[in-house]
Amino acid sequence: MPVWIHPAQPNCYLIDGLPFYEPKQIEDHVSVLGFNYAPLSNQLIKVLNGHPELVSDEVVIVWTIEQDLVLETTMGKVRGND
C-alpha cells in the first residue's frame, strides 16, 4: 500500500485517500493523528509495519476511535518479531 506525500500540507501524508500528520514518537508511543476527525484506515498499521525506520518494534500501539479501544499491541508483535 503506497503512502503519498500530501500535496498541500507539509509533513503530512495520504493513505487510502485519507490525510494524516507525520507519526510522532512521544516517550513509549507513537501518535498518528488524522485530519478533521476522519477515521484512519487500518491500512496505516500495514504501512507502519513495512517501515521500521518510522516506528521501532518496541513502540506500543494503542488504536482508539473516540473512546473505544480497537487494538493494543507493539509493532514488534505486528511484525512477528516478538
C-alpha positions, -999 to +999 in steps of 0.1 A: +000+000+000+016+033-011+018+063+012+017+096-006+030+129+005+001+154+010+002+178-019-008+209+001+002+202+038+038+199+049+048+169+070+015+152+061+007+121+041-022+103+024-032+066+026-064+053+012-072+089+003-072+099+040-048+125+052-028+122+084+000+140+101+035+126+103+038+100+131+054+114+162+072+093+188+062+105+223+081+086+250+070+050+246+043+055+220+037+070+185+009+094+179-007+094+145-035+120+140-059+122+111-074+155+098-108+168+109-118+137+129-116+115+098-110+079+109-076+065+099-076+034+077-064+000+091-040+002+061-020+026+082-009-003+106+001-023+075+022+007+062+039+012+095+046-025+096+066-021+064+085+010+075+106+002+106+125+034+101+094+053+111+083+030+141+105+007+160+095-028+173+093-015+209+066+011+202+033+004+218+002+007+195-030+018+212-055+025+185-087+042+196-116+056+178-132+082+200-132+063+234-133+027+220-101+006+221-096-011+187-061-025+192-033-026+218+000-043+210+035-035+199+049-030+164+072-060+171+042-082+176+026-069+145+058-076+126+061-110+142+094-100+159+081-106+195 
